[in-house]
Amino acid sequence: MCNHDHTSAPTPKSELPRRGVLAGAAALAGISVAGLAAQMVSAPPALADNPNSGPNYPGKALTTQALIIEGGTVVDPKTGDAVADGVVVLDGGKVAAVGSRDETRKAVAAVVQRARVLNATGRWVLPGLVDAHVHANALADARLLLQSGATSVRSGSSSFYQDIALAAVPSWSQGISPRMTAAGLFISPDQGDSLLADPDLAPLAMLKNGVTETQDLAYLTRVNIKRGAEVIKTRANPRAGLPEQDPRELVYDVEQIGAIVKAAKGAGVLCHAYSAEGIDGAVRAGVRSIEHGVFVSEATIHDMARRGTYFTPTMDAITSMATSANPILAARGKEYTPILQAAVRAAKDAGVTIIAGTDSFGTDVTPIGTEVRLLSEAGLTPLEALQAATTNAARLLGRGDAVGRLVRGSLADVVIVDADPLTDGSALEKVSTVVAQGAVVRTNL
């Protein structure tokens, strides 16, 4: 039932000063307002749509030195091919060359006088990993994600547009934040204090039953996109990780989620869903990916395969509940784990593309390698599990070969591990070196 007048519903103000809107998010993320203004100068179009947002920052973006990684086995997740005693040359934020020593000889000669050299002998060299479901709200969160090897991430929403601010950081200082695909605010009935993230959200404070009407759902979606969100996060069911909530209850149905998908205008919608009804409605509404998806039905799995809907099972978020001190959560974890593992196997058999996402929140970061191991334990081969955190995730994010592979022209993100990821599903938990945006984030080489 509608509890307010729709006849004069507001539209997001495109002229709203974004400097003021994002300043609060910048403060929460530990970024200066001056720095934020700088980020908007060279940010993607979605972040720089208002030329009057603030003065141009007078400084210059930091750049990294060239990097040569040699001696390791270079793995291509797309094909499963590996080059022993391989070389990767990074320069100017891109992969300048990759292959055997002979194939990369000229590229090495061009940068060797100004390059840092890492000897990866006895190790495996991979593209930076993708964690497709995180909640990063501060620079401390971002740094921990990078330390785990997640050099690209998709946000599962933030509370005050912190993810949009974090998305601008790599353009100015490398190795501080992963490449962020931001979602903005969670499209959910109760926005709470998140309504304070933007003056355009003030009209939603009058809603007695929260954001549930299709017009209001579309409005909140449009505000997110105007503020720079590249994807939209919504829900079909409540949270499983809160004992007072029933994750099988329905929050939004197919009509409501459909209104969000339509308003997103091509921005991929990721949907938090647990119940068979909720998952089915989200898939029929046209969401880009299902998150969690424990009780997905066989019929819906086949519909996902037909539609090209991605599946992010967030294995660790579900399985870890089994060890919770709370008896309700512990019971859920023990019940849900084998059901979700079976869903992963069924999705694989049906041809659904499976994606790795940890559902990490704040500084409570699960390494992306742990999620990859759990996918392997659920039934994916080591290569398929690796693809879930590289090529599959890059395709979901629309990054093509720029992310998830080490090929000439791809982005300068590299992870070096101490075990063979083509035979060992736990190899990505053994990270020795992380390079993000050409900067060495951690190494023990």
C-alpha positions in Angstrom: 0.0 0.0 0.0 1.3 3.5 -0.9 1.7 5.8 2.1 2.7 9.0 0.3 1.8 11.1 -2.7 3.6 10.0 -5.9 2.2 12.9 -8.0 5.2 15.2 -7.3 7.9 12.6 -6.8 11.4 14.2 -6.9 14.1 13.4 -9.3 17.8 13.3 -8.4 19.4 16.8 -8.8 22.1 16.5 -11.4 23.3 20.0 -10.3 23.9 18.9 -6.7 27.5 19.8 -5.7 29.2 16.4 -5.6 32.1 17.8 -3.7 29.9 18.3 -0.7 28.2 14.9 -1.1 31.4 12.9 -1.4 33.3 14.9 1.3 31.5 12.9 4.0 32.4 9.6 2.3 36.0 10.8 1.9 36.2 11.6 5.6 35.0 8.2 6.6 37.4 6.6 4.1 40.4 8.6 5.4 40.7 10.7 2.3 41.2 14.5 2.3 38.6 16.7 0.6 41.4 18.2 -1.5 42.4 14.8 -2.5 38.8 13.9 -3.4 38.5 16.9 -5.6 41.6 15.7 -7.3 40.2 12.2 -7.8 37.1 13.6 -9.5 39.2 15.4 -12.1 40.5 12.2 -13.6 37.8 9.9 -12.4 35.7 7.8 -14.7 32.8 9.7 -16.4 30.3 8.6 -13.8 32.4 10.3 -11.1 33.2 13.4 -13.1 29.8 14.4 -14.5 29.8 17.8 -12.8 32.5 20.2 -13.9 31.5 22.6 -11.1 32.1 20.1 -8.3 35.3 21.9 -7.1 38.6 23.4 -8.0 41.1 21.3 -9.9 43.7 19.8 -7.7 47.1 21.4 -8.4 49.2 18.3 -7.8 50.0 15.4 -10.0 49.1 11.7 -9.6 51.8 9.4 -8.3 53.3 7.0 -10.7 55.2 3.7 -10.1 58.5 2.5 -11.4 58.7 -0.3 -14.0 58.8 -3.8 -12.6 60.2 -7.1 -14.0 59.0 -10.4 -12.5 61.2 -13.3 -13.7 61.8 -16.9 -13.1 58.3 -18.0 -12.0 55.8 -20.1 -13.8 53.4 -17.7 -15.4 49.8 -19.0 -15.5 47.0 -17.9 -17.8 43.7 -18.7 -16.1 41.7 -18.4 -19.3 43.5 -21.3 -21.0 45.2 -23.1 -18.2 48.5 -22.7 -20.0 51.7 -22.1 -18.0 55.1 -20.8 -19.0 57.9 -22.1 -16.9 60.8 -19.7 -16.1 58.6 -16.9 -17.4 58.9 -13.1 -17.4 56.3 -10.4 -16.8 57.2 -6.8 -17.5 55.1 -4.0 -16.0 55.4 -0.4 -17.1 53.2 2.6 -17.1 50.4 0.7 -15.2 50.1 -2.0 -17.9 51.7 -5.3 -18.8 54.3 -4.4 -21.4 55.3 -8.0 -22.1 54.7 -11.6 -20.8 56.1 -14.9 -21.9 59.4 -16.7 -22.1 62.7 -15.0 -21.5 63.3 -14.9 -25.2 59.9 -13.5 -26.0 60.3 -10.7 -23.5 63.9 -9.9 -24.1 63.3 -6.6 -25.9 60.8 -5.4 -23.3 63.1 -6.2 -20.5 66.0 -4.3 -22.2 63.8 -1.2 -22.6 63.1 -0.9 -18.9 65.8 -2.7 -17.0 67.8 0.4 -16.2 64.8 1.9 -14.3 63.0 -1.2 -13.2 62.7 -3.1 -10.0 63.3 -6.8 -10.4 61.6 -9.6 -8.5 62.9 -13.2 -8.7 59.9 -15.5 -8.6 61.8 -18.7 -9.2 60.0 -21.7 -7.7 56.7 -19.8 -7.5 53.6 -19.2 -9.7 52.8 -15.9 -11.2 49.1 -15.0 -11.7 47.0 -11.9 -12.6 45.7 -10.0 -9.6 42.6 -11.7 -8.1 39.0 -10.4 -8.1 36.8 -10.5 -5.0 33.3 -9.9 -6.4 31.5 -9.2 -3.1 33.1 -7.0 -0.5 31.9 -4.2 1.8 34.9 -1.8 2.1 34.1 1.4 4.0 37.6 2.8 4.8 41.2 2.7 3.6 42.1 0.2 6.2 39.5 -2.2 4.7 41.0 -1.6 1.2 44.5 -2.3 2.3 43.6 -5.6 3.9 41.8 -6.7 0.7 44.9 -5.9 -1.3 47.1 -7.8 1.2 45.0 -10.9 0.5 45.6 -10.6 -3.3 42.3 -9.0 -4.3 43.5 -6.2 -6.6 40.0 -5.7 -8.1 36.8 -5.9 -6.1 33.1 -5.4 -6.6 31.3 -3.6 -3.8 28.3 -5.2 -2.2 27.3 -1.6 -1.1 28.6 0.9 1.5 26.8 3.0 4.0 27.8 6.5 2.9 29.2 6.1 -0.7 32.7 5.3 0.7 33.1 2.7 -2.1 32.7 5.5 -4.7 35.4 7.5 -3.1 37.6 4.5 -2.8 37.1 3.8 -6.6 38.9 7.1 -7.3 42.0 6.4 -5.2 44.0 4.2 -7.6 44.1 7.1 -10.2 46.1 9.1 -7.8 48.1 6.8 -5.6 48.8 3.2 -6.5 48.7 0.2 -4.2 46.4 1.8 -1.6 43.0 0.6 -2.7 41.9 -2.2 -5.1 40.3 -1.3 -8.3 36.7 -0.8 -7.0 33.5 -1.4 -8.9 31.2 0.7 -6.6 27.6 0.0 -5.7 26.8 2.9 -3.5 23.9 2.4 -1.1 22.1 -0.9 -0.6 18.7 -0.8 -2.1 16.8 -2.1 0.9 13.7 -1.0 2.8 15.4 0.5 5.8 18.0 3.0 4.9 18.6 4.3 8.4 21.3 7.0 8.6 22.4 6.2 5.1 19.7 8.8 4.1 22.2 11.4 5.3 24.7 10.4 2.6 23.0 12.7 0.1 20.5 15.5 0.3 18.6 13.9 -2.6 17.7 11.1 -0.3 15.8 13.3 2.1 12.4 12.6 0.5 12.8 8.9 1.4 12.7 9.8 5.1 8.9 10.3 4.9 8.2 6.7 3.9 6.4 5.0 6.8 7.1 1.5 5.4 10.6 2.2 4.0 11.7 2.0 0.4 9.3 -0.6 -1.0 7.2 1.1 -3.7 8.5 0.6 -7.2 8.8 4.4 -7.8 10.9 4.8 -4.7 13.1 1.9 -5.5 13.7 3.3 -9.0 14.4 6.7 -7.4 17.0 5.4 -5.0 18.6 3.5 -7.8 18.9 6.6 -9.9 20.5 8.5 -7.1 23.1 5.8 -6.7 23.9 5.9 -10.4 24.2 9.7 -10.4 26.6 9.5 -7.5 28.9 7.2 -9.5 27.7 3.7 -8.7 28.7 1.2 -11.5 26.5 -1.6 -10.1 23.4 -1.8 -7.9 23.0 -4.0 -4.9 19.5 -5.1 -3.7 17.9 -8.0 -1.9 15.2 -10.6 -2.2 15.6 -11.9 1.4 16.8 -10.8 4.9 20.3 -11.6 6.1 21.3 -15.1 7.2 24.1 -13.7 9.5 21.6 -12.0 11.9 19.9 -14.5 14.2 16.9 -12.4 14.6 16.2 -12.4 10.8 14.7 -15.2 8.7 16.7 -15.4 5.5 13.8 -17.2 3.8 11.3 -14.4 4.2 10.6 -12.3 1.1 11.7 -8.6 1.1 11.3 -7.7 -2.6 9.4 -9.6 -5.2 9.9 -9.9 -8.9 8.0 -6.6 -9.6 10.0 -4.6 -7.1 13.4 -6.0 -8.2 12.3 -5.5 -11.8 11.8 -1.8 -11.1 15.4 -1.6 -9.8 16.8 -3.4 -12.8 14.9 -1.1 -15.2 16.1 2.0 -13.4 19.7 0.8 -13.3 19.7 1.2 -17.1 22.4 -1.4 -17.8 24.3 -1.2 -14.6 24.5 -4.8 -13.4 22.3 -5.6 -10.4 23.5 -8.0 -7.8 20.9 -9.5 -5.6 21.2 -10.9 -2.1 18.9 -13.9 -2.1 18.5 -17.1 -0.1 15.0 -18.6 -0.6 13.9 -20.5 -3.7 11.2 -17.9 -4.3 13.4 -15.0 -3.8 16.1 -16.3 -6.1 13.7 -17.2 -8.8 12.0 -13.7 -8.7 15.4 -12.0 -8.9 16.5 -14.1 -11.8 13.2 -13.5 -13.7 13.5 -9.7 -12.9 16.8 -9.7 -14.8 19.5 -9.3 -12.2 23.1 -9.7 -13.3 24.1 -12.0 -10.4 22.7 -13.9 -7.5 24.6 -13.5 -4.2 24.5 -16.4 -1.7 21.7 -18.4 -3.4 21.6 -21.3 -0.9 18.1 -22.6 -1.7 18.2 -22.1 -5.4 16.0 -24.6 -7.2 17.0 -26.8 -10.1 14.6 -25.0 -12.4 16.0 -21.6 -11.5 19.6 -22.9 -12.0 18.6 -23.8 -15.6 17.0 -20.4 -16.0 20.2 -18.7 -14.8 22.2 -20.7 -17.4 19.8 -19.7 -20.1 19.8 -16.0 -19.2 23.5 -15.8 -18.4 22.9 -14.9 -14.8 26.1 -15.2 -12.7 26.3 -17.0 -9.3 28.4 -15.7 -6.4 27.8 -18.3 -3.6 30.0 -16.5 -1.0 31.0 -19.9 0.4 33.0 -18.6 3.4 30.2 -16.3 4.6 27.9 -19.3 4.8 30.2 -22.1 6.0 31.8 -19.9 8.7 28.5 -19.6 10.5 28.8 -23.2 11.5 31.5 -22.2 14.1 29.5 -19.3 15.5 29.0 -19.0 19.2 25.3 -18.2 18.5 23.3 -21.4 18.3 21.0 -20.1 15.6 23.8 -19.1 13.3 25.7 -22.3 14.0 22.7 -24.3 13.1 22.2 -22.3 9.9 25.9 -22.8 8.9 25.7 -26.6 9.4 22.4 -26.8 7.5 23.2 -24.4 4.7 26.8 -25.6 3.9 26.0 -28.9 2.2 23.0 -27.4 0.4 25.1 -24.6 -1.0 27.9 -27.0 -2.0 25.3 -29.0 -3.9 24.0 -25.8 -5.5 27.5 -24.9 -6.7 27.9 -28.4 -8.3 24.5 -28.1 -9.9 25.2 -24.7 -11.3 28.6 -25.9 -12.7 26.9 -28.8 -14.4 24.2 -26.6 -15.9 26.8 -24.1 -17.3 26.2 -21.2 -14.9 29.2 -19.0 -14.5 30.4 -19.1 -10.9 32.1 -16.1 -9.3 34.3 -15.8 -6.2 33.2 -13.3 -3.5 34.0 -13.4 0.2 31.3 -11.0 1.5 34.1 -9.4 3.6 33.0 -6.5 5.7 35.2 -3.7 7.0 38.4 -5.1 8.4 36.9 -8.5 8.9 38.5 -9.7 5.6 38.4 -13.2 4.4 41.3 -13.8 1.9 40.0 -14.3 -1.6 42.2 -17.5 -1.7 40.1 -19.0 1.0 36.9 -18.5 -1.1 38.7 -20.1 -4.0 39.7 -23.1 -1.9 36.1 -23.5 -0.7 34.8 -23.4 -4.3 37.3 -26.2 -5.1 36.1 -28.2 -2.1 32.5 -27.7 -3.3 33.3 -29.4 -6.6 35.1 -27.0 -9.0 38.4 -28.1 -10.4 41.4 -26.0 -9.3 41.4 -24.2 -12.7 37.6 -23.5 -12.5 38.0 -22.2 -9.0 40.9 -20.0 -10.2 38.7 -18.7 -13.0 36.0 -17.8 -10.5 38.4 -15.2 -9.1 40.0 -14.1 -12.4 38.5 -14.4 -15.9 34.9 -15.2 -14.8 34.8 -12.3 -12.4 36.5 -9.9 -14.9 33.7 -10.8 -17.4 31.1 -10.1 -14.8 32.6 -6.7 -14.1 32.9 -5.9 -17.8 36.7 -5.7 -17.7 37.5 -8.1 -20.5 41.2 -9.2 -20.6 42.3 -6.0 -18.8 41.7 -7.8 -15.5 42.1 -11.5 -14.7 44.8 -12.3 -17.2 48.4 -11.3 -17.8 48.6 -10.4 -21.5 50.2 -7.4 -23.2 48.1 -4.3 -22.4 46.3 -5.8 -19.4 46.4 -3.8 -16.1 49.5 -4.1 -13.9 48.0 -6.3 -11.2 50.0 -9.5 -10.2 49.8 -12.1 -7.5 52.7 -14.6 -6.8 51.9 -17.7 -4.9 53.9 -20.6 -3.4 51.9 -23.5 -4.9 50.6 -24.6 -8.3 47.0 -23.2 -8.7 46.4 -25.6 -11.5 46.6 -28.6 -9.2 46.1 -27.2 -5.7 42.8 -25.6 -4.8 44.3 -24.0 -1.8 47.3 -22.4 -3.7 45.8 -18.9 -3.6 45.9 -18.9 0.2 49.7 -19.1 -0.2 50.3 -15.5 -1.4 53.9 -14.3 -1.3 53.7 -11.1 -3.4 50.9 -8.7 -4.4 51.3 -6.0 -7.1 48.4 -3.6 -7.5 48.4 -0.9 -10.2 52.1 -1.5 -10.7 53.0 -0.9 -7.1 54.4 -3.7 -4.9 51.9 -4.0 -2.0 53.6 -6.9 -0.2 56.4 -9.3 -1.0 58.8 -11.8 0.7 60.9 -12.3 -2.4 
